[in-house]
Amino acid sequence: MKVLYEDNHLLVVEKPVNVPMQEDSSKDEDLLSIAKAYIKEKYRKPGEVYLGLLHRLDRPVGGVCVFARTSKAAARMSRQISEHSFKKEYLAIVSDNGLKDEGHFEDRLLKDHRTNTVRVDPKGKDASLDYEVLKRKDGLALVSILLHTGRSHQIRVQFASRNHPLWGDQRYNKKATAGQQIALWSHRIEFTHPVSGERMSFTSEPQDWIIGL
């Protein structure tokens, strides 16, 4: 876990790929537990460490994310998320298939908790994003995505449902093969500090999954 910023109220880190955000049925080491252990050891805190999980990244996805170190900070940050003043920008490589240079996706997404999959369904919850193509090569497109809502698997499903599945997405891309790393990265977050009121921005650069684009 790479620490990008910390103070008495927030902890901003770079999530490694294939690490769950919090403990799940796999019982693999999770980011929340790693971050709590880091705080406990660095500041020699006795007892249980408080750390608020504010937003989630899918297990195979890496990049920047933020935790709250106090319940007051958690409440104020959660309010920003619900009011859409917390900005989340992703990078992804998708199948080109005539993808327009920029666009806006608006859908309703429904999660099937039995299979842990998501689909476009009129009974689902609102989901929206904007994207811009940064580069094209060999039938693929590198896109920058501004996420307006934070639905489970949102980016993956909204692009796949339009025949632009993410490279390496073994759940929603039928052409993905075992062992491929999904080409989705939490690139930048922007929010207002819950105590100082300062507008802050943090960026995490993706690693070698750009596959030559």
TORLO-213237 format. One record per residue (C-alpha): residue in three letters; residue number from 0; z, x, y. Coordinates in Angstrom, 1 decimal. Example, Ala and Ser with C-alpha at 12.3 -4.5 7.8 and 13.67 -1.06 7.14 Angstrom:
BEGIN
aa | i | up | east | north
ALA | 0 | 7.8 | 12.3 | -4.5 .
SER | 1 | 7.1 | 13.7 | -1.1 .
//
This chain:
BEGIN
aa | i | up | east | north
MET | 0 | 0.0 | 0.0 | 0.0 .
LYS | 1 | -1.1 | 1.4 | 3.3 .
VAL | 2 | 1.1 | 0.4 | 6.3 .
LEU | 3 | -1.0 | -0.2 | 9.5 .
TYR | 4 | 1.9 | -1.4 | 11.8 .
GLU | 5 | 5.5 | -2.3 | 11.6 .
ASP | 6 | 8.3 | -3.3 | 13.9 .
ASN | 7 | 11.5 | -5.5 | 13.6 .
HIS | 8 | 9.4 | -8.6 | 13.3 .
LEU | 9 | 6.1 | -7.8 | 11.5 .
LEU | 10 | 4.7 | -5.7 | 8.8 .
VAL | 11 | 0.9 | -5.2 | 8.7 .
VAL | 12 | -0.5 | -3.6 | 5.6 .
GLU | 13 | -3.8 | -2.9 | 3.8 .
LYS | 14 | -3.8 | -4.8 | 0.4 .
PRO | 15 | -5.3 | -2.8 | -2.5 .
VAL | 16 | -7.9 | -4.7 | -4.6 .
ASN | 17 | -6.8 | -6.4 | -7.8 .
VAL | 18 | -3.2 | -6.7 | -6.7 .
PRO | 19 | -1.8 | -10.3 | -6.5 .
MET | 20 | -0.2 | -11.3 | -3.2 .
GLN | 21 | 2.9 | -12.5 | -5.0 .
GLU | 22 | 4.2 | -12.7 | -8.5 .
ASP | 23 | 2.1 | -14.8 | -10.9 .
SER | 24 | 1.9 | -15.5 | -14.6 .
SER | 25 | 0.4 | -12.0 | -15.2 .
LYS | 26 | 3.7 | -10.4 | -14.1 .
ASP | 27 | 1.7 | -7.5 | -12.6 .
GLU | 28 | 3.1 | -5.7 | -9.7 .
ASP | 29 | 2.5 | -7.8 | -6.6 .
LEU | 30 | 2.1 | -6.9 | -2.9 .
LEU | 31 | 5.1 | -9.0 | -1.7 .
SER | 32 | 7.4 | -7.1 | -4.1 .
ILE | 33 | 5.9 | -3.8 | -3.1 .
ALA | 34 | 6.4 | -4.5 | 0.6 .
LYS | 35 | 10.0 | -5.7 | 0.1 .
ALA | 36 | 10.8 | -2.5 | -1.9 .
TYR | 37 | 9.2 | -0.4 | 0.9 .
ILE | 38 | 11.4 | -2.1 | 3.6 .
LYS | 39 | 14.5 | -1.9 | 1.4 .
GLU | 40 | 14.1 | 1.8 | 0.8 .
LYS | 41 | 13.0 | 2.9 | 4.3 .
TYR | 42 | 15.7 | 1.0 | 6.1 .
ARG | 43 | 18.3 | 1.2 | 3.4 .
LYS | 44 | 18.9 | -2.5 | 3.4 .
PRO | 45 | 21.5 | -3.9 | 1.1 .
GLY | 46 | 20.8 | -7.1 | -0.9 .
GLU | 47 | 17.7 | -9.1 | -0.8 .
VAL | 48 | 15.0 | -8.3 | 1.8 .
TYR | 49 | 13.4 | -11.1 | 3.7 .
LEU | 50 | 9.7 | -11.0 | 4.0 .
GLY | 51 | 7.6 | -14.1 | 4.9 .
LEU | 52 | 4.2 | -14.5 | 3.2 .
LEU | 53 | 2.0 | -15.9 | 6.0 .
HIS | 54 | -1.5 | -15.9 | 4.5 .
ARG | 55 | -3.1 | -15.0 | 1.2 .
LEU | 56 | -5.9 | -12.9 | -0.1 .
ASP | 57 | -7.4 | -13.6 | -3.6 .
ARG | 58 | -6.3 | -11.1 | -6.2 .
PRO | 59 | -9.6 | -9.1 | -6.3 .
VAL | 60 | -9.9 | -9.0 | -2.5 .
GLY | 61 | -8.5 | -6.1 | -0.5 .
GLY | 62 | -7.9 | -5.5 | 3.2 .
VAL | 63 | -5.6 | -6.2 | 6.1 .
CYS | 64 | -2.8 | -8.8 | 6.0 .
VAL | 65 | 0.5 | -9.4 | 7.7 .
PHE | 66 | 4.0 | -10.3 | 6.6 .
ALA | 67 | 6.9 | -11.6 | 8.8 .
ARG | 68 | 10.2 | -9.7 | 8.7 .
THR | 69 | 12.3 | -12.6 | 10.1 .
SER | 70 | 12.3 | -16.4 | 9.6 .
LYS | 71 | 11.7 | -16.9 | 13.4 .
ALA | 72 | 8.7 | -14.6 | 13.3 .
ALA | 73 | 7.4 | -16.5 | 10.2 .
ALA | 74 | 7.7 | -19.9 | 11.9 .
ARG | 75 | 5.9 | -18.7 | 15.1 .
MET | 76 | 3.1 | -17.0 | 13.1 .
SER | 77 | 2.7 | -20.0 | 10.8 .
ARG | 78 | 2.3 | -22.1 | 14.0 .
GLN | 79 | -0.6 | -19.9 | 15.1 .
ILE | 80 | -2.3 | -20.2 | 11.8 .
SER | 81 | -2.0 | -24.1 | 11.9 .
GLU | 82 | -3.3 | -24.1 | 15.5 .
HIS | 83 | -6.2 | -21.7 | 14.6 .
SER | 84 | -5.2 | -19.0 | 17.1 .
PHE | 85 | -4.7 | -16.6 | 14.2 .
LYS | 86 | -8.1 | -15.0 | 13.7 .
LYS | 87 | -9.3 | -13.8 | 10.4 .
GLU | 88 | -12.6 | -11.8 | 10.0 .
TYR | 89 | -14.0 | -10.8 | 6.6 .
LEU | 90 | -16.9 | -8.6 | 5.4 .
ALA | 91 | -18.9 | -9.7 | 2.3 .
ILE | 92 | -22.1 | -8.9 | 0.5 .
VAL | 93 | -23.9 | -12.0 | -0.6 .
SER | 94 | -27.2 | -12.9 | -2.3 .
ASP | 95 | -29.8 | -13.1 | 0.5 .
ASN | 96 | -32.1 | -15.9 | -0.8 .
GLY | 97 | -33.4 | -16.6 | 2.7 .
LEU | 98 | -30.0 | -16.6 | 4.4 .
LYS | 99 | -30.3 | -17.3 | 8.1 .
ASP | 100 | -29.2 | -14.6 | 10.5 .
GLU | 101 | -26.2 | -16.6 | 11.5 .
GLY | 102 | -24.7 | -20.0 | 10.8 .
HIS | 103 | -21.8 | -22.4 | 10.4 .
PHE | 104 | -20.6 | -23.8 | 7.1 .
GLU | 105 | -18.6 | -27.1 | 7.1 .
ASP | 106 | -17.4 | -28.5 | 3.7 .
ARG | 107 | -14.6 | -30.3 | 2.0 .
LEU | 108 | -13.2 | -28.2 | -0.9 .
LEU | 109 | -11.1 | -29.4 | -3.8 .
LYS | 110 | -9.1 | -27.2 | -6.1 .
ASP | 111 | -8.8 | -27.8 | -9.8 .
HIS | 112 | -5.3 | -26.3 | -10.6 .
ARG | 113 | -6.0 | -26.5 | -14.4 .
THR | 114 | -8.9 | -24.0 | -14.2 .
ASN | 115 | -8.0 | -22.4 | -10.9 .
THR | 116 | -11.4 | -23.1 | -9.5 .
VAL | 117 | -12.6 | -24.7 | -6.3 .
ARG | 118 | -15.7 | -26.9 | -5.7 .
VAL | 119 | -17.3 | -28.8 | -2.9 .
ASP | 120 | -16.0 | -32.4 | -3.1 .
PRO | 121 | -15.7 | -35.2 | -0.6 .
LYS | 122 | -12.1 | -35.7 | -1.8 .
GLY | 123 | -11.2 | -32.2 | -0.8 .
LYS | 124 | -9.8 | -30.5 | 2.3 .
ASP | 125 | -11.8 | -29.5 | 5.4 .
ALA | 126 | -13.1 | -25.9 | 5.3 .
SER | 127 | -15.2 | -24.2 | 8.0 .
LEU | 128 | -16.4 | -20.7 | 8.8 .
ASP | 129 | -19.0 | -18.9 | 10.9 .
TYR | 130 | -21.0 | -15.9 | 9.7 .
GLU | 131 | -23.5 | -13.3 | 11.0 .
VAL | 132 | -25.8 | -11.1 | 9.0 .
LEU | 133 | -25.2 | -7.5 | 9.8 .
LYS | 134 | -27.7 | -5.9 | 7.4 .
ARG | 135 | -30.1 | -6.7 | 4.6 .
LYS | 136 | -31.3 | -4.7 | 1.6 .
ASP | 137 | -32.7 | -5.3 | -1.9 .
GLY | 138 | -32.1 | -9.0 | -1.9 .
LEU | 139 | -28.5 | -8.7 | -0.6 .
ALA | 140 | -27.0 | -9.3 | 2.9 .
LEU | 141 | -23.9 | -7.8 | 4.5 .
VAL | 142 | -22.3 | -10.5 | 6.5 .
SER | 143 | -19.4 | -10.7 | 8.9 .
ILE | 144 | -17.4 | -14.0 | 8.5 .
LEU | 145 | -15.0 | -15.6 | 10.9 .
LEU | 146 | -12.8 | -17.9 | 8.9 .
HIS | 147 | -11.5 | -21.0 | 10.7 .
THR | 148 | -9.5 | -22.5 | 7.8 .
GLY | 149 | -7.8 | -20.7 | 4.9 .
ARG | 150 | -8.6 | -22.7 | 1.8 .
SER | 151 | -8.4 | -21.2 | -1.7 .
HIS | 152 | -11.6 | -19.3 | -2.6 .
GLN | 153 | -13.2 | -20.7 | 0.5 .
ILE | 154 | -15.7 | -18.0 | 1.4 .
ARG | 155 | -16.7 | -17.5 | -2.2 .
VAL | 156 | -17.3 | -21.2 | -2.8 .
GLN | 157 | -19.0 | -22.0 | 0.5 .
PHE | 158 | -21.5 | -19.3 | 0.1 .
ALA | 159 | -22.0 | -19.9 | -3.7 .
SER | 160 | -22.6 | -23.6 | -3.1 .
ARG | 161 | -25.6 | -22.7 | -0.9 .
ASN | 162 | -27.1 | -20.3 | -3.4 .
HIS | 163 | -25.7 | -17.2 | -1.7 .
PRO | 164 | -22.9 | -16.1 | -4.1 .
LEU | 165 | -20.9 | -13.0 | -3.4 .
TRP | 166 | -21.9 | -9.8 | -5.2 .
GLY | 167 | -19.6 | -9.1 | -8.1 .
ASP | 168 | -17.8 | -12.5 | -8.0 .
GLN | 169 | -17.3 | -13.1 | -11.7 .
ARG | 170 | -16.0 | -16.7 | -11.0 .
TYR | 171 | -18.8 | -18.1 | -8.8 .
ASN | 172 | -21.7 | -15.8 | -9.3 .
LYS | 173 | -23.5 | -16.3 | -12.7 .
LYS | 174 | -25.3 | -12.9 | -12.3 .
ALA | 175 | -22.1 | -10.9 | -11.9 .
THR | 176 | -21.2 | -8.6 | -14.8 .
ALA | 177 | -17.8 | -7.6 | -16.2 .
GLY | 178 | -16.2 | -4.7 | -14.3 .
GLN | 179 | -17.9 | -5.4 | -11.0 .
GLN | 180 | -15.7 | -5.4 | -7.9 .
ILE | 181 | -16.2 | -8.5 | -5.7 .
ALA | 182 | -17.7 | -7.5 | -2.4 .
LEU | 183 | -15.2 | -9.3 | -0.1 .
TRP | 184 | -12.9 | -7.5 | 2.3 .
SER | 185 | -10.3 | -8.7 | 4.9 .
HIS | 186 | -11.7 | -6.6 | 7.8 .
ARG | 187 | -9.8 | -7.7 | 10.9 .
ILE | 188 | -6.9 | -10.0 | 11.9 .
GLU | 189 | -5.9 | -11.0 | 15.4 .
PHE | 190 | -2.8 | -12.8 | 16.6 .
THR | 191 | -0.2 | -13.1 | 19.3 .
HIS | 192 | 3.0 | -11.1 | 18.6 .
PRO | 193 | 5.7 | -13.7 | 17.8 .
VAL | 194 | 8.3 | -12.2 | 20.2 .
SER | 195 | 6.5 | -10.0 | 22.8 .
GLY | 196 | 3.6 | -12.4 | 23.3 .
GLU | 197 | 1.1 | -9.5 | 23.2 .
ARG | 198 | -2.3 | -10.2 | 21.7 .
MET | 199 | -2.8 | -7.8 | 18.7 .
SER | 200 | -5.7 | -6.8 | 16.5 .
PHE | 201 | -5.7 | -4.8 | 13.3 .
THR | 202 | -8.7 | -3.6 | 11.3 .
SER | 203 | -9.2 | -2.3 | 7.8 .
GLU | 204 | -12.4 | -0.6 | 6.8 .
PRO | 205 | -13.8 | -1.4 | 3.3 .
GLN | 206 | -14.1 | 1.3 | 0.7 .
ASP | 207 | -17.1 | 2.2 | -1.5 .
TRP | 208 | -18.1 | -1.3 | -2.5 .
ILE | 209 | -20.8 | -1.5 | 0.3 .
ILE | 210 | -23.1 | -0.3 | -2.6 .
GLY | 211 | -25.6 | 1.4 | -0.3 .
LEU | 212 | -26.2 | -1.3 | 2.3 .
//
